[in-house]
Amino acid sequence: MSPRAALALAATEKELNTGYVNSNLLNNAGGLRPEALLVRGALIARGLETPMVENDLTQEQKRAHIEAHFDHILRILGLDLADDSLHDTPRRIAKMYVNEIFAGLDYSNFPKLTVIENKMKVDEMVRVQNIDLSSTCEHHFITIDGTATVAYIPGEKVIGLSKINRIVRFFAQRPQVQERLNEQVLLALQTLLETDDVAVSITATHFCVKARGVMDSNSQTTTTSLGGRFKSNPDTRKEFLLGLD
C-alpha cells in the first residue's frame, strides 16, 4: 500500500473510531467500495471534505422531508399548489436534490473505477479536457455551469478515461465552492493513481453572479490545482497551462 493510501485509510479508521462519520456511512461502510473509502479518508485527512454532519435519514426519508419543506416554502411565496403545473413541484425538487444534483453527498454513488497496471509504460501527460460540469453554489443553491480539464502523468497505474469524467461529476453533484471542487478532484485522482502528478483546471459560470447580485452575464471563474511535476517542473506546468487556451 502506498503512503498516500495508508494515510487515507488511517483517516477513515480514525473517523470510524471517533464517530465523526455520517451514521448512514457507518451502517453501510462494509458495502462501500474500497476506492470510495480511500478517497473519503484522504479528503478528511487534508481538510477538504464537504462539511457534513450525522444524519440517520434514508434516501426515501430525505425526499419526504425535503418535499414537505418545499411545499411550505412555495406556499409562503404565495404560489397555488393546486395548480396542475405546480402540484408536483415539491416532489420533483426533492427527487432532484437527493437522486441527482446532490447525489455526490452519498459515497455509495462513488463511481466504479477501472484502474489498471501501467503495462504500456506510458510516461507522458494524459489529458482529458472539455469535461462537462454542472454543480450548485453552496452559498445560494444556484447553478455553477462549466468545464473541467484533468491531466496526469502515469506512474504504476492508469485509469479508464471515462472514469475521470465520472469523478468530476461525482464531486460536482454537491453544494460546492469551485476552489474546493478543484481540490477534491485533484486529491481523489492522486489517491487512486498513487501519484502526485495530477493537474485540474475548472472554468465555470456562476449563476449566483449571473442571475442575482451583480448580474454579470459574461464573467467566468477559472481555478487551477497542480500537483507533483505539474507544480515543480516549469516545462510540465507550461505544457498543461498552455493546453487550456
Secondary structure, DSSP 8 states (H G I E B T S, - for coil): --HHHHHHHHHHHHHHHHT-S-HHHHHHGGGS-HHHHHHHHHHHHTT-S---------HHHHHHHHHHHHHHHHHHTT--TTSTTTTTHHHHHHHIIIIIITGGGSGGGS----EEE-TT---S-EEEEEEEEEEEETTT--EEEEEEEEEE--SSEEE-HHHHHHHHHHHHSSEE-HHHHHHHHHHHHHHHHT-S-EEEEEEEEEHHHHSSTT--SS--EEEEEE-THHHH-HHHHHHHHHTT-
